Amino acid sequence: MSSGSAVTVTVDADDITDADSFHAVFASAFGFPDFYGRNMNAWIDCLTSLDDPDAGMSAVHVRRDESLILAVEHAQGFKQRCPRLFAAMVECAAFVNWRRI
């Protein structure tokens, strides 16, 4: 990939019905480790470490000069079904971005 490129990870939000399924979907999509805490703090930590393969926090890796595009398929249904969890995902993704800057 050239400088400024992006890595895309797609999750199917139709598979998310509660916090447990949210964390299962993301753990599968990103290859989070077995010790993943299955909470939003752990989610933030794993996503913040995408540019550090040695940390072992994810099977997905993004170089420092790359961006991650998180494609959430069926997001509208997820937002309607689990509004608090959807809002937490958006807020935590924003925090990951802030942390990386």
JOGIHU-V520908 format. One record per pair of residues at least 6 apart in sequence whose C-alpha atoms are under 6 Angstrom apart, sorted by sequence separation. I is the first residue (numbers start at 1). GAP is how many residues later the second one is. D is the distance in Angstrom with one decimal. If there is no record, write none. Layout:
i;gap;d
I;GAP;D
I;GAP;D
This chain:
i;gap;d
16;6;5.1
79;7;5.3
51;10;5.6
46;11;5.1
50;11;4.8
51;11;4.9
50;12;5.5
51;12;5.2
51;13;5.9
23;15;5.5
33;24;5.8
32;25;5.6
32;26;4.5
31;27;5.0
30;28;5.7
31;28;4.6
30;29;5.8
30;30;5.5
48;48;5.8
44;52;6.0
6;60;5.2
8;60;5.8
13;60;5.7
4;61;5.6
5;61;5.1
6;61;4.5
7;61;4.9
8;61;4.6
9;61;5.2
10;61;4.5
11;61;5.1
12;61;4.8
13;61;5.4
3;62;5.8
4;62;5.1
6;62;5.5
8;62;5.9
10;62;5.9
13;62;5.9
13;65;5.7
